[in-house]
Amino acid sequence: MKELQRILSFARRALVDYDMIKPGDKIAVGISGGKDSLTLLAALAAMRRFYPIPYELCAITIDMGFEGADFSAIAKYCEALDVPYHVVKTDIAKVIFDIRKEPNPCSLCSKMRRGALNAAAKEFGCQSVALGHHFDDAVVTFMLNLFHEGRLGCFSPVTYLSVSDLYVIRPLLYAKEKDIRYFVSHADLPILTSPCPEDKHTERETMTELLITLEKQFPGIKHRIYTAMCKGEIDGFKTVSRLPE
């Protein structure tokens, strides 16, 4: 479908610019059920047909343990894409909300989910984990680190985890959220509503809204922030011939 082509062009450029895939890699795509991870899955599944470096895929969902979670629609979608799908059951929600009663649960939740995902990826014989972070996520993360920690930092396009001997890659790095939303509006994706009680009430959401306001007052500011990250080579970002438009 033509709506996917723009996503594919962004993903392919990121894969090449940051050398994200090695021949024969088996890549675990972390599937939360949201639009970003499902768009990533659609792109990597489609790209298998023409990308010059051969690779395999599997999809992994970390079941947080929220009551009523149903991943059957995602399982059917993965079957249609010919991608093996695994649901890993955990008690993360119980630990965070019932046992520890975390007042600010997002950081611990993220660490526990990443740990469970990485362990599952190793179990299923993967060399890399692909996450659905995009252009806007990178800018928001940079600004959160600046505002709340007083440091210049972000997640890296490619990260090697020595403890688990895995690479974490982010092939949607050049795609903006509006591009993903446009694709999703034309694609039949089994997007799930997040059951997390903290959804839409996080510091990340607050920063996202601030950047939307700043973008209206200073058009192009997100692009300039991203460009500054690349010129400053923040956490592995680098300047390439064409940055996201």
C-alpha positions as a printed Julia matrix, in Angstrom:
245×3 Matrix{Float64}:
  0.0     0.0    0.0
  1.25    3.47  -0.87
  0.76    4.73   2.7
  3.4     2.26   3.87
  5.98    3.42   1.33
  6.88    6.57   3.25
  7.38    4.54   6.44
  9.52    2.06   4.53
 11.7     4.83   3.11
 12.34    6.21   6.6
 13.04    2.77   8.05
 15.42    1.76   5.28
 17.42    4.98   5.61
 17.77    4.5    9.36
 18.8     0.86   8.96
 21.52    1.86   6.47
 22.72    5.04   8.19
 23.17    3.31  11.54
 24.08   -0.17  10.25
 21.29   -1.69  12.32
 21.11   -5.16  10.74
 23.78   -7.79  10.17
 23.32  -10.7    7.71
 21.25  -13.49   9.22
 20.07  -11.49  12.23
 16.93  -12.64  13.99
 15.16   -9.53  15.25
 12.61   -9.47  18.04
 10.07   -6.7   17.52
  8.71   -5.49  20.84
  4.93   -5.24  20.44
  3.04   -3.21  23.01
 -0.13   -3.15  20.93
  0.21    0.58  20.23
  0.45    2.28  16.84
  4.24    2.7   16.88
  5.21   -0.91  17.54
  2.64   -2.27  15.08
  3.8     0.17  12.4
  7.37   -0.99  13.0
  6.29   -4.6   12.65
  4.46   -3.87   9.39
  7.52   -2.08   7.99
 10.09   -4.72   8.94
  7.84   -7.51   7.71
  7.38   -5.8    4.34
 11.06   -4.92   4.04
 12.12   -8.57   4.21
 11.15   -8.84   0.54
 13.69   -6.34  -0.79
 16.23   -5.31   1.87
 19.68   -6.4    0.65
 20.65   -7.92   4.01
 18.6   -11.03   4.91
 17.04  -11.19   8.36
 14.35  -13.02  10.32
 11.65  -11.62  12.57
  9.65  -12.62  15.58
  7.24  -10.49  17.59
  7.11  -10.42  21.38
  4.5    -8.91  23.68
  5.19   -8.57  27.39
  1.87   -9.26  29.12
  1.97   -6.94  32.12
 -0.75   -8.88  33.9
 -3.58   -6.36  33.56
 -6.96   -8.06  33.82
 -8.74   -8.67  30.54
 -5.73   -8.23  28.26
 -6.48   -9.89  24.91
 -3.75  -10.22  22.29
 -5.62  -12.54  19.92
 -6.04   -9.85  17.24
 -2.3    -9.2   17.26
 -1.65  -12.93  16.98
 -3.84  -13.07  13.84
 -2.07  -10.04  12.37
  1.34  -11.62  12.95
  0.13  -14.83  11.35
 -0.96  -12.87   8.28
  2.51  -11.29   8.12
  4.2   -14.7    8.56
  5.9   -13.51  11.76
  6.09  -15.85  14.79
  4.39  -14.25  17.79
  5.06  -14.83  21.47
  3.19  -13.48  24.5
  5.29  -13.52  27.68
  3.18  -13.41  30.84
  4.5   -11.4   33.8
  3.3    -9.94  37.11
  4.77   -6.51  36.44
  1.47   -4.66  37.0
  0.89   -6.47  40.3
  4.41   -5.73  41.52
  4.26   -2.04  40.63
  0.7    -1.11  41.53
 -0.34   -3.63  44.2
  2.82   -4.68  46.03
  5.15   -1.68  45.76
  2.38    0.9   45.17
  4.83    3.05  43.24
  3.88    6.75  43.29
  5.87    7.28  40.06
  5.68    3.88  38.38
  6.82    4.64  34.82
 10.59    4.33  35.3
 10.45    1.0   37.15
  7.81   -0.33  34.77
  9.98    0.53  31.78
 13.01   -1.22  33.28
 11.03   -4.35  34.14
  9.41   -4.53  30.7
 12.76   -4.06  28.95
 14.31   -6.77  31.1
 11.5    -9.21  30.33
 11.64   -8.38  26.61
 15.41   -8.81  26.4
 15.28  -12.12  28.27
 12.56  -13.39  25.94
 14.51  -12.26  22.86
 17.53  -14.27  24.02
 15.31  -17.27  24.74
 13.96  -17.18  21.2
 17.43  -16.94  19.65
 17.43  -13.28  18.63
 20.45  -11.05  18.16
 18.54   -7.75  18.2
 15.45   -6.15  19.71
 13.64   -3.55  17.58
 11.65   -0.83  19.34
  9.14    1.58  17.84
 10.64    4.88  19.0
 10.37    7.57  16.33
 11.63   11.11  15.59
  9.26   12.81  18.06
 10.14   10.31  20.79
 13.82   11.18  20.37
 13.16   14.93  20.73
 10.87   14.42  23.74
 13.41   12.16  25.47
 16.19   14.69  24.88
 14.07   17.48  26.35
 13.04   15.38  29.35
 16.69   14.7   30.16
 17.49   18.39  29.79
 14.58   19.63  31.9
 14.56   17.0   34.64
 18.19   15.84  34.87
 20.16   18.8   33.54
 22.02   16.69  31.0
 22.27   16.32  27.25
 21.17   12.79  26.5
 18.74   10.52  24.68
 18.28    6.86  23.87
 20.72    5.68  21.19
 19.78    4.69  17.63
 21.69    1.45  18.25
 22.65    0.17  21.7
 24.72   -2.9   22.52
 23.72   -4.57  25.78
 26.8    -6.44  26.94
 25.03   -8.17  29.83
 22.52   -9.87  27.54
 24.63   -9.77  24.33
 21.83   -8.07  22.41
 21.53   -5.01  20.2
 18.6    -2.63  20.59
 17.7    -0.89  17.32
 15.19    1.83  16.5
 14.37    1.68  12.77
 11.59    4.32  12.92
 14.01    7.03  14.07
 13.42    9.15  10.96
  9.63    8.77  10.94
  7.61   11.54  12.56
  4.51   10.77  14.59
  2.32   12.42  11.95
  3.7     9.97   9.36
  2.85    7.04  11.59
 -0.63    8.4   12.3
 -1.23    8.81   8.57
 -0.2     5.21   7.91
 -2.32    3.92  10.77
 -5.37    5.81   9.48
 -5.15    3.83   6.24
 -4.04    0.46   7.63
 -6.07   -2.17   9.4
 -3.88   -2.59  12.47
 -5.06   -4.37  15.64
 -4.23   -1.45  17.93
 -4.98   -2.03  21.59
 -5.99    0.59  24.14
 -3.47    0.76  26.96
 -4.92   -0.61  30.24
 -2.29    1.19  32.31
 -3.86    3.64  34.8
 -0.93    6.01  34.24
 -1.51    6.22  30.49
 -1.74    9.87  29.28
 -0.71   11.13  32.75
  3.07   11.06  32.5
  5.94   13.53  32.31
  6.42   12.38  28.72
  2.88   13.48  27.85
  3.48   16.85  29.53
  6.66   17.39  27.51
  4.9    16.32  24.32
  2.23   18.96  24.89
  4.88   21.6   25.63
  6.68   20.83  22.36
  3.4    21.08  20.45
  2.92   24.54  21.92
  6.51   25.56  21.11
  6.18   24.23  17.56
  3.21   26.54  16.99
  5.17   29.55  18.25
  8.51   28.57  16.69
  7.77   26.44  13.6
 10.46   23.83  12.99
 11.84   23.83  16.53
 11.61   20.04  16.87
 13.58   19.61  13.67
 16.24   22.03  14.91
 16.49   20.21  18.25
 16.92   16.92  16.42
 19.54   18.45  14.11
 21.44   19.78  17.14
 21.41   16.27  18.65
 22.94   14.91  15.45
 25.55   17.67  15.12
 26.48   17.19  18.76
 26.61   13.41  18.28
 24.46   12.93  21.36
 24.44    9.24  22.38
 25.27    7.92  18.93
 23.17   10.28  16.82
 25.05   11.58  13.81
 24.7    13.96  10.9
 23.8    12.24   7.64
 23.15   13.58   4.16
 19.38   13.84   4.73
 17.68   14.35   8.05
 13.91   13.85   8.49
 11.9    16.56   6.75
